[in-house]
């Protein structure tokens, strides 16, 4: 166990400052899924007295950040910003700075649970009533030594904050996974960083619709669809009410293409 801890700490130090690039002005870190997991586990094991904010950046995040200075500042201040979304991967390649891998919120949560690290005590916050509990049951079924410290639906509404913080103080998790949707989830984590750290939380991460997938409330796209990066199309077919959100994708593509042409010309 000591050797493994030393190895994680050494690998964490080696990647203390991962390569970074900017997609339309928004920062993205060039990390692979195993590297992201190792960094998070190292933070949890170090037990530092502050919260490390992890964000998973997709094209919708980037478009929202261009319109919302507070959200943009939150992404910029995060301790780790992974590339979630094939659009970010393609944009980086088109702009001459290819990323080594894609790290989605779903994959990261599953990998952290699969690590079954005793330093990781997960609290699942958000999604609809009963969804977090079902997601927790699925994670513990698949990974029996994964420690779920607690669950609650909650919301980013200010009136819910006292109840959330009271539950977190009682549960004492080390990792808080927040499914409020963007940009609310990451703005909420940033707003409450000090209170969360006082609850013993070391990692805070917005995870979007991850709990819905884990709970089976929303089917996850088949592996071939995910490999092709067509999750957005799969979700749109199954949930056509999402079409307004998908308008960010053609705008993102147009802006990336314009940036590409600007650099060439």
N, C-alpha and C positions, 0 to 999 in steps of 0.2 A: 504493500500500500504506500509506504514511504517513497519507494522508487517511482511509482506512478505519479505521486504528487509532485516530486521533483521534476519529473519529465514534463508534466503539464506546465509547471512554473517556468521551466526553461523555454519551452515552446512559446509560452505566452510572452516572455521577454523578447524573444526573437521577433515577434510580430507586434511589439508594443505600438508601432506606428505603421499600420498596413498602408500599402500604396493607395492613393486616393485620386479620383478624377471627378470632373464635374460634367453633368449632363444638363444642358440648358441652365447652368449656374447652380444646380443642386448637387451637393456632394454625395458621392457613392464610394464605399470602400471596396477594394479589390480583394475579397476573401472568399474562400471556398466554404462549403458546409462544414467539413471537419474542422477547419480553422476557426470558424465562428463558434462551434460547440466548445472547442478547447478554450477559447478566450472566455466564454461565459462560465465554464466550469472553474477556470483559474480565478476569476473574480469571486465566485461563490466560496471557493476554498480559502482565499485570502481573507475573507470576512471583513473587508474594508468598511469604514463607517460612512460611506456615501453610496448613493444609488447610481448605477451604470445604466444609461438609457440606450436601448437597442431599437432601431427603426428598420423596417423592411420597405425599401423605396421602389415603387412601381410608377408607370407613366401617370396615373391619376394623382399620385403624391406630387410629382414634379409640376404638373399643371396647377394643382391647388397651391403649391408653394409659391408659384409665380404671382398668384393673386392675393395671397395671404402672408404678409410679412411676419406675423407671429409664428405661423406654421413653418415658414422658411427658416426662421431663427431656431426653432426647435429641432429641425432636421440637422442644421449646421452644428448645433451644440451636442448632438447625440454622441455617445461613446463608440457606437458601432452602427454603420448605415450599410445594410446589405442590398444587393440587387435582386429585388423581387419583381418578376415580370420579364417576359422575353423581350418586350419592347425596350427595356433598359439595356439588355444584352446587345440587341441589334443596333441600338443607337450608339453605344460605346464603340462597337466595331466600325460603324459607319464614320464615326468621328476620329478614328485612328488610335483609340486606346482600348483595345479589347479586354474584357474582363475574363478571369479564369473560371468563373462559375456563377451559377444562379443560386441564391439562398432565399427561398420563399418562407413565409411565416409558418405555413403548415409543415414543411419539411423540417424547419428548425425546432418547432415544438415537439414533433415526433422524435427527432434525434436527441433532444434533451431528455425526454422521457425514456428513450431506449438506453441512454447512458446509465440510468439507474444510479446516479451519483448520490451518495448520502448527504452531500453538501447542498444539493438542490431540493428545496422544499417548495413545490409549485402551488400557487394560488390562482385559480381560474376565475376571472372576473368579467362579467358582461354577457352578451347574447340574450336570447329570450328566456322566459321562465323555464327552469328545468334543463336547459341546454347544457350549462356548465357541469351540472351533476352527471348528466349522461356522458359528456365528453370525458369527465374524470373516471367514470366507471369503465369506459372503453380503454383509456390509457392504462389503468391498473390491471385490466384483464390481459392486455397484450404485454405489459411490462410490470410484473408483480412487485418488483422492488422499487418501482417509481413511487416517490413519496408525494402525495397530494395533500397539502396542508389545509386546503379549504376551497370552497366554491361559493359564488353568489352572483345573481344576475346584475343587480345594481344598474346604474346609469351615470353618464357624465353630468347630470343635473346637479347644481350646487347643493340642493337640499338632500341629496343622497350621500354627499361626501362624509358627514359625521358617522353614518351607519357603516359605510365602507371602511373607514379608518378604524372604527371600533372592532370590526370583524378581523381586520388585519392585525391589530395589536394583540388580539386573543390568539390568532392562529400562528403568528410569528413565521411567515414564510420567508424564504430567501430570494425567491423569484416570483414576480407578479406578472401574469399574462393577461392583458386587457383587451377585450373584444368589444369595443365601443364603436368601431368603424373609424375611418379617417375623415377629417383630421382630429376628431374629438379625442380619440384614445391617446394619441401622443401629446396633444396639448394638455390633457388631464394629467398625464404622468409628469410632464414638465412643471405644471402648476403646483403639484403636490410633492415635489421631490423631497423636500425636507421632512414633511410628515411621514412619507413612505420610508425614508431612511431611519427615522425614529422608531418605526415598527419593525426594524431589523431587515428590511428588504434591501437587497444588494443589486438585483437586476430587475428593471422594469421594461416590458416590451409590449408594444401594440401588435395584436395578432389578427385583426380584421375578422373574417368569417371562419377562422380556423376551428372554433368550437362547434359551429354548425356542421362542418365536415366530419369532425371526430364523432359527434353525437349521431350522425346519420340523418340529420334534419335536412341537409342539402347534399346530394350525391357528389362525390369528388369526381372530376373528369377522369376517364380511363387513362392509363399510363401512356399509350400512344398519342393521345390528345395533348397531354402535358408535355411530352417530349417535343411536339411540334409547336408548343407555345400557343395553343389555341384554346386555352381555358376560358378566355374572354368570350369566344364564340359559343362554347358549350354552355356557359352560364347565361348568355343572352338568349339562347334557344329555350333553355329550361325556365328562365326567369325574364320574360320579355319586358317587365316593368323596369328593368335596369337600363333601358336604352339611353336614358338621359345621362347616366354616369359614363356610358361608353362613348359619348361624344368627345370625351377627353382624348381618346386614342387617335382619331384622325388629326386633331389639333396638334397633339404631341408629334406625330409623324411629320406633319408639315413643318413644324418648328425645327425639328432635327434636320430635315432636308435643307431648310433655309440656312441653318448653321453650317452644314456641310458645304453648300455652294459658296457661302461667305468665305470659308477657309480656303476653298480652292481658288477663289477669285481675288 
